[in-house]
Amino acid sequence: MEAKDESWKCELVDNMLEPCKGLENSIADYYHKSKCKGIISSVLVNTETGSRRTQLSLKSGDYSEKGIVINYCPFCGKMIQTYDIEQHTKLTK
Ligand SMILES: [Zn+2]
């Protein structure tokens, strides 16, 4: 099957993450995300525009409460950053 290599990588569809197998299997239980550690997948909603996006974060060690935003999939290496880069750049300048 030609699409096999592609299907192994994460995909972003309208800013919603469709994780690759490795990532999918490592995402911690969504329903217990406030307590658990590990890779957390959350859906963020922009209340102004109503747009939704997936944010992946890692909760571990010193960052077990706030978490660290992950911009790349640790399994397939694909960029999975979903925030608006231009807007982010403006905000941080
Ligand atoms: Zn991946």
PDB file of the backbone (N, CA, C, O) and the ligand in Angstrom, with CONECT records:
HET     ZN  A 101       1
ATOM      1  N   MET A   1       0.843  -1.205   0.000  1.00  0.00           N
ATOM      2  CA  MET A   1       0.000   0.000   0.000  1.00  0.00           C
ATOM      3  C   MET A   1       0.874   1.249   0.000  1.00  0.00           C
ATOM      4  O   MET A   1       1.785   1.373   0.818  1.00  0.00           O
ATOM      5  N   GLU A   2       0.603   2.151  -0.895  1.00  0.00           N
ATOM      6  CA  GLU A   2       1.453   3.329  -1.041  1.00  0.00           C
ATOM      7  C   GLU A   2       1.368   4.284   0.145  1.00  0.00           C
ATOM      8  O   GLU A   2       2.355   4.928   0.500  1.00  0.00           O
ATOM      9  N   ALA A   3       0.217   4.373   0.740  1.00  0.00           N
ATOM     10  CA  ALA A   3       0.002   5.351   1.809  1.00  0.00           C
ATOM     11  C   ALA A   3       0.542   4.871   3.157  1.00  0.00           C
ATOM     12  O   ALA A   3       0.361   5.542   4.173  1.00  0.00           O
ATOM     13  N   LYS A   4       1.183   3.750   3.167  1.00  0.00           N
ATOM     14  CA  LYS A   4       1.589   3.167   4.440  1.00  0.00           C
ATOM     15  C   LYS A   4       2.549   4.072   5.236  1.00  0.00           C
ATOM     16  O   LYS A   4       2.356   4.274   6.435  1.00  0.00           O
ATOM     17  N   ASP A   5       3.566   4.609   4.579  1.00  0.00           N
ATOM     18  CA  ASP A   5       4.523   5.473   5.271  1.00  0.00           C
ATOM     19  C   ASP A   5       3.840   6.715   5.835  1.00  0.00           C
ATOM     20  O   ASP A   5       4.107   7.137   6.960  1.00  0.00           O
ATOM     21  N   GLU A   6       2.973   7.274   5.041  1.00  0.00           N
ATOM     22  CA  GLU A   6       2.280   8.496   5.430  1.00  0.00           C
ATOM     23  C   GLU A   6       1.376   8.217   6.639  1.00  0.00           C
ATOM     24  O   GLU A   6       1.288   9.033   7.557  1.00  0.00           O
ATOM     25  N   SER A   7       0.727   7.093   6.631  1.00  0.00           N
ATOM     26  CA  SER A   7      -0.242   6.797   7.686  1.00  0.00           C
ATOM     27  C   SER A   7       0.456   6.549   9.021  1.00  0.00           C
ATOM     28  O   SER A   7      -0.181   6.546  10.074  1.00  0.00           O
ATOM     29  N   TRP A   8       1.764   6.341   8.966  1.00  0.00           N
ATOM     30  CA  TRP A   8       2.496   6.113  10.194  1.00  0.00           C
ATOM     31  C   TRP A   8       2.756   7.429  10.921  1.00  0.00           C
ATOM     32  O   TRP A   8       3.066   7.438  12.112  1.00  0.00           O
ATOM     33  N   LYS A   9       2.628   8.538  10.194  1.00  0.00           N
ATOM     34  CA  LYS A   9       2.893   9.840  10.813  1.00  0.00           C
ATOM     35  C   LYS A   9       1.613  10.504  11.294  1.00  0.00           C
ATOM     36  O   LYS A   9       0.509  10.206  10.836  1.00  0.00           O
ATOM     37  N   CYS A  10       1.814  11.426  12.247  1.00  0.00           N
ATOM     38  CA  CYS A  10       0.693  12.214  12.736  1.00  0.00           C
ATOM     39  C   CYS A  10       0.152  13.092  11.616  1.00  0.00           C
ATOM     40  O   CYS A  10       0.882  13.481  10.704  1.00  0.00           O
ATOM     41  N   GLU A  11      -1.112  13.391  11.697  1.00  0.00           N
ATOM     42  CA  GLU A  11      -1.722  14.294  10.735  1.00  0.00           C
ATOM     43  C   GLU A  11      -2.450  15.392  11.489  1.00  0.00           C
ATOM     44  O   GLU A  11      -3.012  15.175  12.563  1.00  0.00           O
ATOM     45  N   LEU A  12      -2.422  16.592  10.888  1.00  0.00           N
ATOM     46  CA  LEU A  12      -3.224  17.680  11.432  1.00  0.00           C
ATOM     47  C   LEU A  12      -4.360  17.947  10.457  1.00  0.00           C
ATOM     48  O   LEU A  12      -4.130  18.307   9.302  1.00  0.00           O
ATOM     49  N   VAL A  13      -5.551  17.773  10.915  1.00  0.00           N
ATOM     50  CA  VAL A  13      -6.716  18.042  10.083  1.00  0.00           C
ATOM     51  C   VAL A  13      -7.493  19.167  10.736  1.00  0.00           C
ATOM     52  O   VAL A  13      -8.095  18.984  11.795  1.00  0.00           O
ATOM     53  N   ASP A  14      -7.481  20.335  10.101  1.00  0.00           N
ATOM     54  CA  ASP A  14      -8.134  21.519  10.674  1.00  0.00           C
ATOM     55  C   ASP A  14      -7.685  21.773  12.111  1.00  0.00           C
ATOM     56  O   ASP A  14      -8.498  22.046  12.994  1.00  0.00           O
ATOM     57  N   ASN A  15      -6.373  21.676  12.324  1.00  0.00           N
ATOM     58  CA  ASN A  15      -5.772  21.915  13.641  1.00  0.00           C
ATOM     59  C   ASN A  15      -6.130  20.865  14.686  1.00  0.00           C
ATOM     60  O   ASN A  15      -5.824  21.033  15.866  1.00  0.00           O
ATOM     61  N   MET A  16      -6.772  19.794  14.262  1.00  0.00           N
ATOM     62  CA  MET A  16      -7.048  18.709  15.189  1.00  0.00           C
ATOM     63  C   MET A  16      -6.063  17.586  14.878  1.00  0.00           C
ATOM     64  O   MET A  16      -5.897  17.178  13.728  1.00  0.00           O
ATOM     65  N   LEU A  17      -5.425  17.107  15.918  1.00  0.00           N
ATOM     66  CA  LEU A  17      -4.380  16.109  15.741  1.00  0.00           C
ATOM     67  C   LEU A  17      -4.945  14.698  15.605  1.00  0.00           C
ATOM     68  O   LEU A  17      -5.760  14.245  16.409  1.00  0.00           O
ATOM     69  N   GLU A  18      -4.484  14.032  14.565  1.00  0.00           N
ATOM     70  CA  GLU A  18      -4.759  12.606  14.449  1.00  0.00           C
ATOM     71  C   GLU A  18      -3.422  11.914  14.661  1.00  0.00           C
ATOM     72  O   GLU A  18      -2.589  11.873  13.756  1.00  0.00           O
ATOM     73  N   PRO A  19      -3.218  11.372  15.854  1.00  0.00           N
ATOM     74  CA  PRO A  19      -1.900  10.867  16.216  1.00  0.00           C
ATOM     75  C   PRO A  19      -1.506   9.595  15.473  1.00  0.00           C
ATOM     76  O   PRO A  19      -2.347   8.783  15.087  1.00  0.00           O
ATOM     77  N   CYS A  20      -0.192   9.455  15.289  1.00  0.00           N
ATOM     78  CA  CYS A  20       0.320   8.206  14.742  1.00  0.00           C
ATOM     79  C   CYS A  20       0.192   7.120  15.813  1.00  0.00           C
ATOM     80  O   CYS A  20      -0.119   7.409  16.968  1.00  0.00           O
ATOM     81  N   LYS A  21       0.429   5.902  15.424  1.00  0.00           N
ATOM     82  CA  LYS A  21       0.230   4.773  16.350  1.00  0.00           C
ATOM     83  C   LYS A  21       1.039   4.918  17.638  1.00  0.00           C
ATOM     84  O   LYS A  21       0.514   4.715  18.732  1.00  0.00           O
ATOM     85  N   GLY A  22       2.324   5.269  17.503  1.00  0.00           N
ATOM     86  CA  GLY A  22       3.188   5.378  18.674  1.00  0.00           C
ATOM     87  C   GLY A  22       2.675   6.420  19.647  1.00  0.00           C
ATOM     88  O   GLY A  22       2.652   6.209  20.859  1.00  0.00           O
ATOM     89  N   LEU A  23       2.266   7.546  19.092  1.00  0.00           N
ATOM     90  CA  LEU A  23       1.770   8.629  19.933  1.00  0.00           C
ATOM     91  C   LEU A  23       0.419   8.256  20.539  1.00  0.00           C
ATOM     92  O   LEU A  23       0.170   8.474  21.725  1.00  0.00           O
ATOM     93  N   GLU A  24      -0.421   7.706  19.723  1.00  0.00           N
ATOM     94  CA  GLU A  24      -1.748   7.313  20.183  1.00  0.00           C
ATOM     95  C   GLU A  24      -1.647   6.385  21.394  1.00  0.00           C
ATOM     96  O   GLU A  24      -2.396   6.516  22.363  1.00  0.00           O
ATOM     97  N   ASN A  25      -0.723   5.463  21.317  1.00  0.00           N
ATOM     98  CA  ASN A  25      -0.575   4.487  22.395  1.00  0.00           C
ATOM     99  C   ASN A  25       0.060   5.076  23.643  1.00  0.00           C
ATOM    100  O   ASN A  25       0.011   4.462  24.709  1.00  0.00           O
ATOM    101  N   SER A  26       0.662   6.272  23.525  1.00  0.00           N
ATOM    102  CA  SER A  26       1.346   6.827  24.687  1.00  0.00           C
ATOM    103  C   SER A  26       0.581   7.974  25.338  1.00  0.00           C
ATOM    104  O   SER A  26       0.969   8.459  26.400  1.00  0.00           O
ATOM    105  N   ILE A  27      -0.502   8.407  24.704  1.00  0.00           N
ATOM    106  CA  ILE A  27      -1.289   9.493  25.287  1.00  0.00           C
ATOM    107  C   ILE A  27      -2.018   8.980  26.524  1.00  0.00           C
ATOM    108  O   ILE A  27      -2.699   7.955  26.501  1.00  0.00           O
ATOM    109  N   ALA A  28      -1.843   9.736  27.603  1.00  0.00           N
ATOM    110  CA  ALA A  28      -2.447   9.327  28.862  1.00  0.00           C
ATOM    111  C   ALA A  28      -3.967   9.482  28.785  1.00  0.00           C
ATOM    112  O   ALA A  28      -4.492  10.236  27.966  1.00  0.00           O
ATOM    113  N   ASP A  29      -4.630   8.776  29.625  1.00  0.00           N
ATOM    114  CA  ASP A  29      -6.090   8.766  29.649  1.00  0.00           C
ATOM    115  C   ASP A  29      -6.648  10.180  29.785  1.00  0.00           C
ATOM    116  O   ASP A  29      -6.421  10.857  30.788  1.00  0.00           O
ATOM    117  N   TYR A  30      -7.360  10.603  28.787  1.00  0.00           N
ATOM    118  CA  TYR A  30      -7.890  11.967  28.731  1.00  0.00           C
ATOM    119  C   TYR A  30      -8.733  12.307  29.961  1.00  0.00           C
ATOM    120  O   TYR A  30      -8.664  13.423  30.475  1.00  0.00           O
ATOM    121  N   TYR A  31      -9.500  11.377  30.414  1.00  0.00           N
ATOM    122  CA  TYR A  31     -10.451  11.661  31.482  1.00  0.00           C
ATOM    123  C   TYR A  31      -9.786  11.827  32.847  1.00  0.00           C
ATOM    124  O   TYR A  31     -10.410  12.279  33.807  1.00  0.00           O
ATOM    125  N   HIS A  32      -8.530  11.459  32.912  1.00  0.00           N
ATOM    126  CA  HIS A  32      -7.827  11.628  34.173  1.00  0.00           C
ATOM    127  C   HIS A  32      -6.647  12.589  34.014  1.00  0.00           C
ATOM    128  O   HIS A  32      -5.673  12.525  34.764  1.00  0.00           O
ATOM    129  N   LYS A  33      -6.749  13.473  33.033  1.00  0.00           N
ATOM    130  CA  LYS A  33      -5.588  14.285  32.679  1.00  0.00           C
ATOM    131  C   LYS A  33      -5.156  15.249  33.782  1.00  0.00           C
ATOM    132  O   LYS A  33      -3.988  15.638  33.828  1.00  0.00           O
ATOM    133  N   SER A  34      -6.062  15.640  34.660  1.00  0.00           N
ATOM    134  CA  SER A  34      -5.663  16.587  35.698  1.00  0.00           C
ATOM    135  C   SER A  34      -4.723  15.929  36.698  1.00  0.00           C
ATOM    136  O   SER A  34      -3.913  16.600  37.337  1.00  0.00           O
ATOM    137  N   LYS A  35      -4.835  14.624  36.825  1.00  0.00           N
ATOM    138  CA  LYS A  35      -4.030  13.933  37.824  1.00  0.00           C
ATOM    139  C   LYS A  35      -2.822  13.229  37.232  1.00  0.00           C
ATOM    140  O   LYS A  35      -1.776  13.124  37.873  1.00  0.00           O
ATOM    141  N   CYS A  36      -2.971  12.751  36.013  1.00  0.00           N
ATOM    142  CA  CYS A  36      -1.949  11.835  35.528  1.00  0.00           C
ATOM    143  C   CYS A  36      -0.750  12.573  34.928  1.00  0.00           C
ATOM    144  O   CYS A  36      -0.822  13.752  34.580  1.00  0.00           O
ATOM    145  N   LYS A  37       0.336  11.840  34.823  1.00  0.00           N
ATOM    146  CA  LYS A  37       1.541  12.357  34.204  1.00  0.00           C
ATOM    147  C   LYS A  37       1.750  11.647  32.878  1.00  0.00           C
ATOM    148  O   LYS A  37       1.192  10.580  32.619  1.00  0.00           O
ATOM    149  N   GLY A  38       2.568  12.271  32.052  1.00  0.00           N
ATOM    150  CA  GLY A  38       2.836  11.676  30.753  1.00  0.00           C
ATOM    151  C   GLY A  38       2.438  12.633  29.643  1.00  0.00           C
ATOM    152  O   GLY A  38       2.416  13.847  29.846  1.00  0.00           O
ATOM    153  N   ILE A  39       2.125  12.100  28.482  1.00  0.00           N
ATOM    154  CA  ILE A  39       1.733  12.924  27.343  1.00  0.00           C
ATOM    155  C   ILE A  39       0.227  13.118  27.380  1.00  0.00           C
ATOM    156  O   ILE A  39      -0.548  12.162  27.400  1.00  0.00           O
ATOM    157  N   ILE A  40      -0.164  14.388  27.387  1.00  0.00           N
ATOM    158  CA  ILE A  40      -1.579  14.724  27.493  1.00  0.00           C
ATOM    159  C   ILE A  40      -2.039  15.407  26.208  1.00  0.00           C
ATOM    160  O   ILE A  40      -1.376  16.319  25.711  1.00  0.00           O
ATOM    161  N   SER A  41      -3.136  14.978  25.692  1.00  0.00           N
ATOM    162  CA  SER A  41      -3.713  15.626  24.518  1.00  0.00           C
ATOM    163  C   SER A  41      -4.948  16.396  24.964  1.00  0.00           C
ATOM    164  O   SER A  41      -5.886  15.819  25.514  1.00  0.00           O
ATOM    165  N   SER A  42      -4.940  17.710  24.722  1.00  0.00           N
ATOM    166  CA  SER A  42      -6.100  18.500  25.112  1.00  0.00           C
ATOM    167  C   SER A  42      -6.659  19.211  23.897  1.00  0.00           C
ATOM    168  O   SER A  42      -5.938  19.477  22.935  1.00  0.00           O
ATOM    169  N   VAL A  43      -7.932  19.515  23.942  1.00  0.00           N
ATOM    170  CA  VAL A  43      -8.549  20.297  22.875  1.00  0.00           C
ATOM    171  C   VAL A  43      -8.817  21.682  23.431  1.00  0.00           C
ATOM    172  O   VAL A  43      -9.540  21.844  24.414  1.00  0.00           O
ATOM    173  N   LEU A  44      -8.219  22.686  22.782  1.00  0.00           N
ATOM    174  CA  LEU A  44      -8.407  24.059  23.222  1.00  0.00           C
ATOM    175  C   LEU A  44      -9.388  24.747  22.279  1.00  0.00           C
ATOM    176  O   LEU A  44      -9.336  24.566  21.063  1.00  0.00           O
ATOM    177  N   VAL A  45     -10.276  25.533  22.859  1.00  0.00           N
ATOM    178  CA  VAL A  45     -11.262  26.240  22.049  1.00  0.00           C
ATOM    179  C   VAL A  45     -11.019  27.740  22.187  1.00  0.00           C
ATOM    180  O   VAL A  45     -10.943  28.269  23.296  1.00  0.00           O
ATOM    181  N   ASN A  46     -10.900  28.409  21.053  1.00  0.00           N
ATOM    182  CA  ASN A  46     -10.786  29.856  21.066  1.00  0.00           C
ATOM    183  C   ASN A  46     -12.189  30.438  21.222  1.00  0.00           C
ATOM    184  O   ASN A  46     -13.034  30.296  20.338  1.00  0.00           O
ATOM    185  N   THR A  47     -12.423  31.094  22.356  1.00  0.00           N
ATOM    186  CA  THR A  47     -13.778  31.563  22.628  1.00  0.00           C
ATOM    187  C   THR A  47     -14.186  32.727  21.732  1.00  0.00           C
ATOM    188  O   THR A  47     -15.374  33.023  21.602  1.00  0.00           O
ATOM    189  N   GLU A  48     -13.211  33.388  21.113  1.00  0.00           N
ATOM    190  CA  GLU A  48     -13.550  34.493  20.209  1.00  0.00           C
ATOM    191  C   GLU A  48     -13.982  33.988  18.846  1.00  0.00           C
ATOM    192  O   GLU A  48     -14.967  34.457  18.276  1.00  0.00           O
ATOM    193  N   THR A  49     -13.228  33.025  18.331  1.00  0.00           N
ATOM    194  CA  THR A  49     -13.509  32.547  16.979  1.00  0.00           C
ATOM    195  C   THR A  49     -14.248  31.217  16.969  1.00  0.00           C
ATOM    196  O   THR A  49     -14.817  30.828  15.949  1.00  0.00           O
ATOM    197  N   GLY A  50     -14.242  30.521  18.095  1.00  0.00           N
ATOM    198  CA  GLY A  50     -14.889  29.215  18.149  1.00  0.00           C
ATOM    199  C   GLY A  50     -14.063  28.106  17.525  1.00  0.00           C
ATOM    200  O   GLY A  50     -14.500  26.958  17.456  1.00  0.00           O
ATOM    201  N   SER A  51     -12.856  28.458  17.068  1.00  0.00           N
ATOM    202  CA  SER A  51     -12.029  27.433  16.435  1.00  0.00           C
ATOM    203  C   SER A  51     -11.400  26.528  17.492  1.00  0.00           C
ATOM    204  O   SER A  51     -11.107  26.956  18.608  1.00  0.00           O
ATOM    205  N   ARG A  52     -11.205  25.291  17.118  1.00  0.00           N
ATOM    206  CA  ARG A  52     -10.657  24.319  18.049  1.00  0.00           C
ATOM    207  C   ARG A  52      -9.313  23.822  17.548  1.00  0.00           C
ATOM    208  O   ARG A  52      -9.070  23.769  16.342  1.00  0.00           O
ATOM    209  N   ARG A  53      -8.440  23.457  18.482  1.00  0.00           N
ATOM    210  CA  ARG A  53      -7.167  22.881  18.094  1.00  0.00           C
ATOM    211  C   ARG A  53      -6.707  21.912  19.178  1.00  0.00           C
ATOM    212  O   ARG A  53      -7.110  21.995  20.338  1.00  0.00           O
ATOM    213  N   THR A  54      -5.867  21.015  18.761  1.00  0.00           N
ATOM    214  CA  THR A  54      -5.325  20.055  19.708  1.00  0.00           C
ATOM    215  C   THR A  54      -4.000  20.578  20.228  1.00  0.00           C
ATOM    216  O   THR A  54      -3.186  21.090  19.460  1.00  0.00           O
ATOM    217  N   GLN A  55      -3.782  20.453  21.509  1.00  0.00           N
ATOM    218  CA  GLN A  55      -2.479  20.786  22.064  1.00  0.00           C
ATOM    219  C   GLN A  55      -1.952  19.578  22.827  1.00  0.00           C
ATOM    220  O   GLN A  55      -2.632  18.983  23.663  1.00  0.00           O
ATOM    221  N   LEU A  56      -0.733  19.252  22.504  1.00  0.00           N
ATOM    222  CA  LEU A  56      -0.100  18.113  23.151  1.00  0.00           C
ATOM    223  C   LEU A  56       0.866  18.643  24.194  1.00  0.00           C
ATOM    224  O   LEU A  56       1.655  19.541  23.901  1.00  0.00           O
ATOM    225  N   SER A  57       0.821  18.115  25.389  1.00  0.00           N
ATOM    226  CA  SER A  57       1.773  18.557  26.401  1.00  0.00           C
ATOM    227  C   SER A  57       2.309  17.376  27.197  1.00  0.00           C
ATOM    228  O   SER A  57       1.704  16.307  27.280  1.00  0.00           O
ATOM    229  N   LEU A  58       3.457  17.624  27.768  1.00  0.00           N
ATOM    230  CA  LEU A  58       4.109  16.583  28.549  1.00  0.00           C
ATOM    231  C   LEU A  58       4.124  17.006  30.006  1.00  0.00           C
ATOM    232  O   LEU A  58       4.605  18.089  30.341  1.00  0.00           O
ATOM    233  N   LYS A  59       3.609  16.169  30.853  1.00  0.00           N
ATOM    234  CA  LYS A  59       3.625  16.458  32.287  1.00  0.00           C
ATOM    235  C   LYS A  59       4.569  15.488  32.953  1.00  0.00           C
ATOM    236  O   LYS A  59       4.333  14.280  33.001  1.00  0.00           O
ATOM    237  N   SER A  60       5.651  16.056  33.470  1.00  0.00           N
ATOM    238  CA  SER A  60       6.659  15.202  34.075  1.00  0.00           C
ATOM    239  C   SER A  60       7.573  16.037  34.959  1.00  0.00           C
ATOM    240  O   SER A  60       7.801  17.214  34.679  1.00  0.00           O
ATOM    241  N   GLY A  61       8.089  15.449  36.004  1.00  0.00           N
ATOM    242  CA  GLY A  61       9.056  16.113  36.876  1.00  0.00           C
ATOM    243  C   GLY A  61       8.570  17.453  37.377  1.00  0.00           C
ATOM    244  O   GLY A  61       7.472  17.558  37.924  1.00  0.00           O
ATOM    245  N   ASP A  62       9.404  18.503  37.188  1.00  0.00           N
ATOM    246  CA  ASP A  62       9.052  19.837  37.649  1.00  0.00           C
ATOM    247  C   ASP A  62       7.839  20.396  36.917  1.00  0.00           C
ATOM    248  O   ASP A  62       7.219  21.357  37.373  1.00  0.00           O
ATOM    249  N   TYR A  63       7.506  19.794  35.785  1.00  0.00           N
ATOM    250  CA  TYR A  63       6.404  20.298  34.965  1.00  0.00           C
ATOM    251  C   TYR A  63       5.187  19.383  35.040  1.00  0.00           C
ATOM    252  O   TYR A  63       4.368  19.337  34.122  1.00  0.00           O
ATOM    253  N   SER A  64       5.086  18.665  36.139  1.00  0.00           N
ATOM    254  CA  SER A  64       3.988  17.700  36.218  1.00  0.00           C
ATOM    255  C   SER A  64       2.636  18.358  36.449  1.00  0.00           C
ATOM    256  O   SER A  64       1.598  17.709  36.313  1.00  0.00           O
ATOM    257  N   GLU A  65       2.639  19.644  36.798  1.00  0.00           N
ATOM    258  CA  GLU A  65       1.352  20.311  36.949  1.00  0.00           C
ATOM    259  C   GLU A  65       0.988  21.144  35.736  1.00  0.00           C
ATOM    260  O   GLU A  65      -0.105  21.009  35.186  1.00  0.00           O
ATOM    261  N   LYS A  66       1.908  22.008  35.318  1.00  0.00           N
ATOM    262  CA  LYS A  66       1.606  22.882  34.182  1.00  0.00           C
ATOM    263  C   LYS A  66       1.793  22.172  32.856  1.00  0.00           C
ATOM    264  O   LYS A  66       1.006  22.352  31.927  1.00  0.00           O
ATOM    265  N   GLY A  67       2.821  21.376  32.776  1.00  0.00           N
ATOM    266  CA  GLY A  67       3.090  20.665  31.526  1.00  0.00           C
ATOM    267  C   GLY A  67       3.918  21.501  30.564  1.00  0.00           C
ATOM    268  O   GLY A  67       3.978  22.725  30.680  1.00  0.00           O
ATOM    269  N   ILE A  68       4.545  20.838  29.629  1.00  0.00           N
ATOM    270  CA  ILE A  68       5.349  21.485  28.601  1.00  0.00           C
ATOM    271  C   ILE A  68       4.660  21.212  27.271  1.00  0.00           C
ATOM    272  O   ILE A  68       4.309  20.072  26.968  1.00  0.00           O
ATOM    273  N   VAL A  69       4.467  22.259  26.480  1.00  0.00           N
ATOM    274  CA  VAL A  69       3.827  22.062  25.177  1.00  0.00           C
ATOM    275  C   VAL A  69       4.798  21.356  24.231  1.00  0.00           C
ATOM    276  O   VAL A  69       5.957  21.751  24.107  1.00  0.00           O
ATOM    277  N   ILE A  70       4.321  20.334  23.583  1.00  0.00           N
ATOM    278  CA  ILE A  70       5.142  19.593  22.633  1.00  0.00           C
ATOM    279  C   ILE A  70       4.776  20.041  21.218  1.00  0.00           C
ATOM    280  O   ILE A  70       3.617  19.975  20.810  1.00  0.00           O
ATOM    281  N   ASN A  71       5.792  20.500  20.478  1.00  0.00           N
ATOM    282  CA  ASN A  71       5.535  20.960  19.119  1.00  0.00           C
ATOM    283  C   ASN A  71       5.838  19.903  18.063  1.00  0.00           C
ATOM    284  O   ASN A  71       5.413  20.011  16.913  1.00  0.00           O
ATOM    285  N   TYR A  72       6.574  18.888  18.475  1.00  0.00           N
ATOM    286  CA  TYR A  72       6.909  17.817  17.544  1.00  0.00           C
ATOM    287  C   TYR A  72       6.512  16.485  18.155  1.00  0.00           C
ATOM    288  O   TYR A  72       6.638  16.277  19.361  1.00  0.00           O
ATOM    289  N   CYS A  73       6.040  15.604  17.322  1.00  0.00           N
ATOM    290  CA  CYS A  73       5.709  14.268  17.816  1.00  0.00           C
ATOM    291  C   CYS A  73       7.010  13.535  18.139  1.00  0.00           C
ATOM    292  O   CYS A  73       7.896  13.449  17.288  1.00  0.00           O
ATOM    293  N   PRO A  74       7.135  13.009  19.354  1.00  0.00           N
ATOM    294  CA  PRO A  74       8.373  12.311  19.710  1.00  0.00           C
ATOM    295  C   PRO A  74       8.525  10.969  18.997  1.00  0.00           C
ATOM    296  O   PRO A  74       9.590  10.355  19.061  1.00  0.00           O
ATOM    297  N   PHE A  75       7.496  10.516  18.332  1.00  0.00           N
ATOM    298  CA  PHE A  75       7.553   9.217  17.669  1.00  0.00           C
ATOM    299  C   PHE A  75       7.851   9.342  16.181  1.00  0.00           C
ATOM    300  O   PHE A  75       8.764   8.692  15.671  1.00  0.00           O
ATOM    301  N   CYS A  76       7.090  10.168  15.489  1.00  0.00           N
ATOM    302  CA  CYS A  76       7.290  10.248  14.037  1.00  0.00           C
ATOM    303  C   CYS A  76       8.038  11.522  13.646  1.00  0.00           C
ATOM    304  O   CYS A  76       8.450  11.652  12.493  1.00  0.00           O
ATOM    305  N   GLY A  77       8.225  12.473  14.578  1.00  0.00           N
ATOM    306  CA  GLY A  77       8.990  13.677  14.298  1.00  0.00           C
ATOM    307  C   GLY A  77       8.236  14.752  13.539  1.00  0.00           C
ATOM    308  O   GLY A  77       8.814  15.777  13.178  1.00  0.00           O
ATOM    309  N   LYS A  78       6.995  14.538  13.300  1.00  0.00           N
ATOM    310  CA  LYS A  78       6.215  15.515  12.556  1.00  0.00           C
ATOM    311  C   LYS A  78       5.875  16.723  13.424  1.00  0.00           C
ATOM    312  O   LYS A  78       5.601  16.581  14.616  1.00  0.00           O
ATOM    313  N   MET A  79       5.895  17.912  12.820  1.00  0.00           N
ATOM    314  CA  MET A  79       5.517  19.114  13.551  1.00  0.00           C
ATOM    315  C   MET A  79       4.021  19.085  13.806  1.00  0.00           C
ATOM    316  O   MET A  79       3.224  18.972  12.874  1.00  0.00           O
ATOM    317  N   ILE A  80       3.648  19.188  15.058  1.00  0.00           N
ATOM    318  CA  ILE A  80       2.228  19.093  15.394  1.00  0.00           C
ATOM    319  C   ILE A  80       1.768  20.344  16.124  1.00  0.00           C
ATOM    320  O   ILE A  80       0.759  20.342  16.829  1.00  0.00           O
ATOM    321  N   GLN A  81       2.542  21.424  15.935  1.00  0.00           N
ATOM    322  CA  GLN A  81       2.205  22.699  16.554  1.00  0.00           C
ATOM    323  C   GLN A  81       0.957  23.255  15.886  1.00  0.00           C
ATOM    324  O   GLN A  81       0.887  23.355  14.661  1.00  0.00           O
ATOM    325  N   THR A  82      -0.014  23.611  16.690  1.00  0.00           N
ATOM    326  CA  THR A  82      -1.271  24.050  16.097  1.00  0.00           C
ATOM    327  C   THR A  82      -1.595  25.517  16.352  1.00  0.00           C
ATOM    328  O   THR A  82      -2.577  26.040  15.824  1.00  0.00           O
ATOM    329  N   TYR A  83      -0.776  26.178  17.157  1.00  0.00           N
ATOM    330  CA  TYR A  83      -1.108  27.585  17.369  1.00  0.00           C
ATOM    331  C   TYR A  83      -0.662  28.437  16.182  1.00  0.00           C
ATOM    332  O   TYR A  83       0.194  28.038  15.392  1.00  0.00           O
ATOM    333  N   ASP A  84      -1.253  29.594  16.082  1.00  0.00           N
ATOM    334  CA  ASP A  84      -0.943  30.507  14.994  1.00  0.00           C
ATOM    335  C   ASP A  84       0.460  31.086  15.207  1.00  0.00           C
ATOM    336  O   ASP A  84       0.673  31.896  16.109  1.00  0.00           O
ATOM    337  N   ILE A  85       1.398  30.670  14.381  1.00  0.00           N
ATOM    338  CA  ILE A  85       2.791  31.070  14.568  1.00  0.00           C
ATOM    339  C   ILE A  85       2.943  32.590  14.465  1.00  0.00           C
ATOM    340  O   ILE A  85       3.654  33.200  15.263  1.00  0.00           O
ATOM    341  N   GLU A  86       2.281  33.193  13.492  1.00  0.00           N
ATOM    342  CA  GLU A  86       2.407  34.644  13.299  1.00  0.00           C
ATOM    343  C   GLU A  86       1.900  35.411  14.514  1.00  0.00           C
ATOM    344  O   GLU A  86       2.524  36.363  14.983  1.00  0.00           O
ATOM    345  N   GLN A  87       0.759  34.971  15.002  1.00  0.00           N
ATOM    346  CA  GLN A  87       0.176  35.632  16.154  1.00  0.00           C
ATOM    347  C   GLN A  87       1.066  35.442  17.377  1.00  0.00           C
ATOM    348  O   GLN A  87       1.267  36.363  18.169  1.00  0.00           O
ATOM    349  N   HIS A  88       1.586  34.247  17.510  1.00  0.00           N
ATOM    350  CA  HIS A  88       2.444  33.937  18.647  1.00  0.00           C
ATOM    351  C   HIS A  88       3.705  34.801  18.614  1.00  0.00           C
ATOM    352  O   HIS A  88       4.171  35.281  19.647  1.00  0.00           O
ATOM    353  N   THR A  89       4.246  34.989  17.410  1.00  0.00           N
ATOM    354  CA  THR A  89       5.445  35.792  17.262  1.00  0.00           C
ATOM    355  C   THR A  89       5.165  37.240  17.669  1.00  0.00           C
ATOM    356  O   THR A  89       5.982  37.877  18.334  1.00  0.00           O
ATOM    357  N   LYS A  90       4.021  37.741  17.268  1.00  0.00           N
ATOM    358  CA  LYS A  90       3.673  39.116  17.622  1.00  0.00           C
ATOM    359  C   LYS A  90       3.557  39.266  19.137  1.00  0.00           C
ATOM    360  O   LYS A  90       4.011  40.253  19.716  1.00  0.00           O
ATOM    361  N   LEU A  91       2.946  38.276  19.760  1.00  0.00           N
ATOM    362  CA  LEU A  91       2.714  38.346  21.198  1.00  0.00           C
ATOM    363  C   LEU A  91       4.010  38.280  21.995  1.00  0.00           C
ATOM    364  O   LEU A  91       4.123  38.881  23.063  1.00  0.00           O
ATOM    365  N   THR A  92       4.966  37.561  21.481  1.00  0.00           N
ATOM    366  CA  THR A  92       6.167  37.355  22.275  1.00  0.00           C
ATOM    367  C   THR A  92       7.253  38.384  21.966  1.00  0.00           C
ATOM    368  O   THR A  92       8.287  38.412  22.633  1.00  0.00           O
ATOM    369  N   LYS A  93       7.024  39.234  20.954  1.00  0.00           N
ATOM    370  CA  LYS A  93       8.043  40.233  20.627  1.00  0.00           C
ATOM    371  C   LYS A  93       8.009  41.398  21.622  1.00  0.00           C
ATOM    372  O   LYS A  93       8.797  42.335  21.504  1.00  0.00           O
TER     373      LYS A  93
HETATM  374 ZN    ZN A 101       3.518  11.021  15.447  1.00  0.00          ZN2+
END
